[in-house]
Amino acid sequence: MDKAFEVMIEHGYGMVFLTVLAEQVGLPFPSEPFLLAAGALVGGGHLNPLLVLALAAAASLIGDTLWYWLGRRGGPRVLSWLCRLSMEPDSCVRRTQGMFGSHGARALLFAKFVPGLSTVAPPLAGIVRIPLRDFLLCSLLGAMFWAGAFLAVGWLFSAQLELIAHGIARLGRGALVLLITMVVGYVGWKFIGRQRFLRRIRMARITPEELKAKLDGGEAPMIVDIRDRLDFEAEPAVIPGALHLTTEELEQRHREIPREREIVLYCTCPSEATSARVALLLRRRGIEHVRPLAGGYHAWRKHGYPMVGLRPAISGGSHD
């Protein structure tokens, strides 16, 4: 048997616990390969399946609970910081918020199966004040489903996994170099694509100082708060004169936006990426004078500029 499997037999329980805990606290260390290997060893009668599952679920719950309390105490700033670690932070925030908006605490039952959301979901659960009892129950069940699924796959394909391990061992350093090259290539491709996107909108941004000067000077740009509903409920104040519309509402109602006015968009995501994407979308709809607010909502508040209650939306109704 390959040496890696021999190490897993001797230290399998501890390795499963530590790798799952490391991944759930946010370290870039995938635990799924270890769960698959543990499942293969379970299939060979080398590890106890219930003990492996219990350790994986406990490690996951420890990490999730830590993030839950950080989210509860730190608010949206914690989520924004965490999502900076993601290659697509705006998508990271938006997808997680959408899951909680649709499913509540039950989103934790399947969040670990969605790439990029496993570490983000627990702090958001704290931010939106999901009750601790509901969080612990759903987080524990979600961890058991997730770990159990990988253990089951490893168990069912234990023979094939062992053959793969032997093949990798024969390749030696070549396999490791290939794996590292693939990972670095993927990360590099995502990073370059994101930088190209950000360069497209960087020159069009308006700073908080410039926007404040326009407002003080009597100019009347149309300001649109496009924060997600959960972000808005956490901090319901807006920039004076701003409307609150979700990205979907703004896209559906773009014909109501006056073409002759300057449009300023802001959100809370890192690098104001959602505002930038919406700005590009509106420009494709023929709305040329549209600019994201540099730094978004948090930059405006950091400057100590005034915030007010919600203004009626375009049609005169209000939005929550």
Buried (B, 14 or more C-beta within 10 A) or exposed (E): EBEBBEEBBEEBBEBBBBBBBBBBBBBEBEBBEBBBBBBBBBBBEBBBBEEBBBBBBBBBBBBBBBBBBBBBEBBBEBBBBBBEBBBBBBBBBBBBBBBBBEBBBBBBBBBBEBEBBBBBBBBBBBBBEBEBEBBBBBBBBBBBBBBBBBBBBBBEBBEEBBEBBBEBEEEEEEEEEEEEEEEEEEEEEEEEEBEEBEEEBEEBBBBBEBBBEBBEEEEEBBBBBBBBBBBBBBBBBBBBEBBBBBBEBBEEEBEEBEEEBBBBBBBBBBBBBBBBBBBBBBBEBEBEBBBBBBBBBBBBBEEEBEBEEBBEBBEEEEBE
